Amino acid sequence: MKIKEIKMGKIDTPLKHPYKVGKKVLTFSDEIVIKMLTDTGEIGYGSAAPTPFITGETESSIVGAINYIKPEIIGLDIDNLEEIMKVIHNSIHGNNSAKAAIDIAIYDLFCKKYKIPLYKFLGGYRDSLTTDLTISNDTVEQMVEKSFKAVMDGCTCLKIKVGNDVDHDIERVKAVRKAVRKGISIRVDANQGWRPKEAVRIIRKFEDMGLDIEFVEQPVNSWDIDGLKYVTDNVDTKILADEAVFGPSDAFKIIEKRAADLISIKLMKCGGINNAIKIYNMAENMGIRCMMGCMMESRIGITAATSFAASKSNLVKADLDTMLFFEKDSIIGGACITGNSISLNDSPGLGISDIIGWSEIL
């Protein structure tokens, strides 16, 4: 089975409710979706989510990067995963979401050729997992209302977004904890919004108030590894590195310095499954547990991420909730979500058979 062509298209998925990301409000998810064609007629699917404020990639840059990489891999045999991955990652610097789209399609095709689900090929530890549900940064009243509704709908784990208004962050988290019943896990994502000493003060306040926070995600700037370590060393609550970890080299720095208790792996940040494996193996060997995260991705990206997370025993947490935000879903097949439980089927590869509303980019 050899790569014959890569076709690119776009899908726009409306959201049930507006979703705040920093200062931007999203009303729909737009994503670049590729179809990788082979000489045997099989099709591999991959996707890339534009997140200019995180990865620096836009729709145009993703399309440009894929077009740049495409000639380098046309004609390569799917069986030679090592060669294909070397070509992808050596052909252009950065552009990790574009690389992830190609990487995911390659793994989809490889598993289709050998008629095995992706999660089983990667390790097969389990076929389902539980995700949290993100409560975006808003007024205290709105965040409490959304949290209460999520719990009433069966959600057992909430991720509370804070970090853009330090004076009210403690109030937001306290109000949410008071509103939801005991036994509901609460995670806090500061989105790089605090300075190191400020983060320690706030997290210690959480601890003194008995808010029972599972972990705090990326409390300080992504580049401030020493600041991240300072926070980790000076609080009892576990600290998760997210934006601080893009590729394997970033993960190595975090692990070497013991700058965080947990590491978040996102396919769009690290460049796909191949690099995710490298990050995971380093963390596991050094006794650091991992969480699988995502951007605002369609069922394609979520299925790939869930397959990776489900396959590994040291991937103990998941933040893969974007399918819960969609008004409708144009992807046929793949992972299914019920409540906050995501399950995989035993169809080969990603198990995706078609995409409704895919508009080709010529």
N, C-alpha and C positions, 0 to 999 in steps of 0.2 A: 504494500500500500504506500503510494507516494503522493506528496502534496502537489496538487495540480493548479489550484487557484485559491485566492482569498477574496471573497466579496464582502464589502462593508455596507452596513445599513444603520438606520437609526430607529429607535422606538421611543415613544413618549407615553409615559404611564401617569395618569392623573392620580393625585393623592386624595384620600378621604377628607383630610383637613390640612390647612397650611402648616408647614413644618419649619421651625426656626433653626438655622445653622449660623451661629455667630450673629451678625447683623443682617443676614440675608434670610428672606422668607421664601420657601419653596412651595409651589402649588402642584408641581408635577416632577417626575423623575425622567430625565432624558439620558439616554445611554447609547453608546456605539456598540452594535452587535455584529460579529463577524460570522460568516459561514465559510468554513475551510473545506474545499472540495478536493477529492482524491481521484486517482486513476481507476479506482474500483467502484466509484459512484457513491461512496459513503460520505456523509457530511459531519463535520465537527463544529460545535458551537462554542463561541467565547464572547465575552463582553467586557467593556471598559466604562467605568463611571467617571465622568469629568468632575474633578474636585479641585479647581484652581487654587482655593485657599488652603489646601492641604498638600496635594501632590504637585501643584503648579500646572496641571494639565487641563486643557479645554477641549471641546469637541474637535476643533480644527487641528490642534496639536496632536491629538490621538490619531486622527485620520492621517495626518502627515507622517507620523512615526510608523504607523502600520504600513503605509505605502513605501516607506524607506526600507523597512525590514523585509517586506514581502519578497522581493527578487532574490534575497539571500537564502530563503528557505524553500522556494519553489523547486520541486524535483527531489527533495530529500525524502528518505524512507522513514516512515513513522516508527519503525523498529529501533532506529538509532536515536533514542531520546537524548543521550548525552551530547551527541554532535549538534542536534537541533537546538538544544538549550544553550550551548556554547555560542552558536551563531547568533541566536536572539539577543543574548546579553552582551556580546562583544560588538554587535553591529552599530549600536547607538548608545550614548550615555543617558542615564535617567529614563524618562518616559515609561515609568513602571506600570501604569495602568494599561497602556498600549501593549506592553510586553505581556501583561497578565492575560489580556484577551487572547493573544496568540497561544500562550502557554496552556490556558484552559482548553482551547480547541484541540491542541495537540494531545493532551491527556484524554480528552473525550474520544478522539479517534483511536488512540492506542487501545483503550479499554473496549471500544466497539469491535475492533479487529479481533480481540481475544475473548469477546463476549463475556465480560466481567464488569460489574458495577465499579465505578471509580472508588467508592469508599472501601470496597473489598481489596482492590488492587493496592491501595495505599496502606492497608493494615487491617481493616475490617473489625475494629474493636467493638463497635456497636452500630446500630442502624438508625438511631434517633438521639436527640438531645433537647435540652430545655434552654431557651433563650430568655434574656431579659427583655423588658419593654422600655424604650427611652421616653422620658418625660422632658420635653424641650424647655429651655429657659424662658420663663414667663412671669407674670405676677404670682404672688403667693397663692391667691385664690384660684387662679387658673391651674396652677401646678397641682394643688390639692385636689381639685375637681377631677383632673385627668388621672391622677394616681388612684383615687377612690374608684373611678369607673373601671380602670384597668384591673384592679383587684376584684371587683364585682364580676368582671368578665372572665375571671379565672387565672389572671396573671399572678405568678408567685414570686417574681423578681423584677424590681424597678431600677432603672438607671436614671438618676436625677442630674440634669445638666445645670451647672452653675458656673461661676467664674467671671462674669462680666459686671458684677455689682457686689463687691466684697461685703459691704455693709449689710446686704440682705441675704447673702448666701446661707448663713447660719439659720436665719429665720425660715427660709424656704425649706431646708432639709428638716428642721425641727417640726414644721407644720405638716410635712408629708409623713414623717414617721408617726406623728400623733394621729393622723387620719387613717392610716392603714393598720390592719390587725397584726398582732404578734405572729411571728413566723414568716412574714413577708420579707424577703431579702431586699436590702437597699444598697445600691452602689452609687457613688458620687463621681461625676466627671467634671473636673474643673476646667478642662479645655485650655490648659496653659495659663489660666487667668490669675494665678497668685504668685507672689514673690516667695522665695524659700522660707524666710522667717514668718511671713504672713501665713503661709500654708501650715506650718507647724502650729501656730497659734490657733488657727481655725479648726484643724483636725483634733488638736487636744481638747478644744471646746466640745466638739462632737463626742469625744470619749468621756469627758466629765459629765456631759448631759445624758449619757447612757443611750445614745441614738443607735447603737449597734450597726455601724456602717461596715459592710462586707469588705470594701476596699475603696480607695480614692484613685481615680484615673488621672494621669498626667497633670499634677497640680502646678507645675512650673513650666517655663519655656522649654521647647523641645531641645534646644541647643545647650541648655544648662544642665549638663550631666552631674556636675559637682553639687549643684543646687538640689537636684532630684535625690542624690545620695544623702544630702543633709536632711531632707525631709524624711526619707526612709529610715535613717538612723535615729531620728528624734521623735518618732511617734510609734504607738503600738499598732495602729491600723495598718493594714497591708497597702502598699503603693504599687500601682500598675503603670508601666511605661507604655505609652501608645505612640504619640507623634514623635517621640524620641527614637523609635525603632522603625526604620524603613527596611533596609536590607540586612543581610547577614553581618556586615561589618559594624553596623550600628548595634545590633544585638550583642556582638562580641564585647563592645565597649561597656554596655550596661552590665553584662554578666561578669566581666573582668573586675569591675569596680563594685559589684554588688549594689548597684545604684537603685534597684527596684526589687520588689518581692515577686512580681508577676510581669510577664511580657505579653503584649497584645500583638497578634499576627493578623495582618490584613493583606489579602491577595493583591489588592489595588496599590497598596503601598510598597510591597516587597517585590512585585514583578511576577507573581504567579506561584503555582504549586511547587515548582522546582526550588525556588529560594525559600519558600515557606518550610520545606523539609529541612533545609540547612539551618534555619533559625530554630526550629523545633528541636532538632538533634542536639544543638549546642545547649539549649536551655535544659533539656531533659538530662543530659550528661552532667550538668552542674547543679541539678536539684532545684531548678526554678520552673514553676508551673506556668502554663500559658492559657490565654484566652483567645478565642477566634472572634475577630471583629469584621466589620464591613463598612462600606460607604452606602450611599443611597442606590443600591444595586437591585437589578431585576432578579427574577427567579434563576436566571443562568448563573450569575455570580454567587447568589446565595446557595444554590445547589452545589457549586464547586467548593465553596467555603465550608458548608455543612459536611460534605463528603470528606474533606480533609480533617475537620474537627472530630467527626464521628469515628474516624479510622484510628485515632491516637489516644492512648490512655492518659497521657500527661496534658492533654488539652481539656482542662477541667471546667472551663467557663465559656459561655457563648454570648455574643452580642450581635445577633443575626435577625433582627426584628423587622427589617424593611418591608417584607411582604405584608405585614399587618397594616401598613400605612396606605396600601394601594386600593384605589376605588375599583379597579378592574385589573386583570392580569392577562397579558397577551402571549405568555409562554405556555406551550402545551407540554405537559410532562414535568419531570424533575421533582424536587423536594416538595412536600406538602406540609402546611402548618395548620395546627388545630390548637386553639388557645395560644399558649406559648411553647408548644411542643412541635419540633420539626422532625419529620420522618423521611427516610429515603426508601426508594423501591429497588428491586433487583434487576432493573433494566440495565443493559450495558452502558458504560460511560456515565454521562450525566442523566441519561434517561429522558432527554428532551427530544421531541419528535417534530415540532413545528413552532413557528412564531407568527402570530397574527399581527398585521399592521406594520410589518418590517418594511421600511422604505429604503431601497438601495441608494447608496451614495456613489455616483459615477465620477 
